[in-house]
């Protein structure tokens, strides 16, 4: 039976003990965030699936439709009563290690596969949103550039119009002076 890297893909499958007896269903997998390795499995058991046991993931193997752990059902029964949440504390991890006779170094909390999946989804959504905002910022930059270009062109047009107005005004004044001068000359009949 092969060891599996992504053991959380077997959530919901039967979990068998070292003797091949069903001890429950795989509910959750807890990872060490510093190593990204599975450390504990949460196994749901009991008639209504109300009991949770935490079992070391080390040396767990899978087949087509079950996960097998190298511990007896009795050992797993001693690890019931832990509250399984999205994050397990170092103390909880050490307590499970003590039940199974493992001297684990306590490196901090473990994160559930569900929590990691949610964080990955949130990170992907944040990345997508950041890309959208970057694209929008680029569009706004282009719009601002176009607006500045149009404003510069409008300013040039306004200046040209003012020059034309000044020229027309000067021509009008010149024409008025000529007309006045023509009116002041005595008529020679």
Beta strands, then each sheet from edge to edge (+ up, - down):
strand 1: 14-16
strand 2: 22-32
strand 3: 37-45
strand 4: 51-56
strand 5: 61-62
strand 6: 66-68
strand 7: 87-88
strand 8: 110-112
sheet 1: 4+ 3- 2+ 1- 6- 5+
sheet 2: 4+ 3- 2+ 8- 7+
end
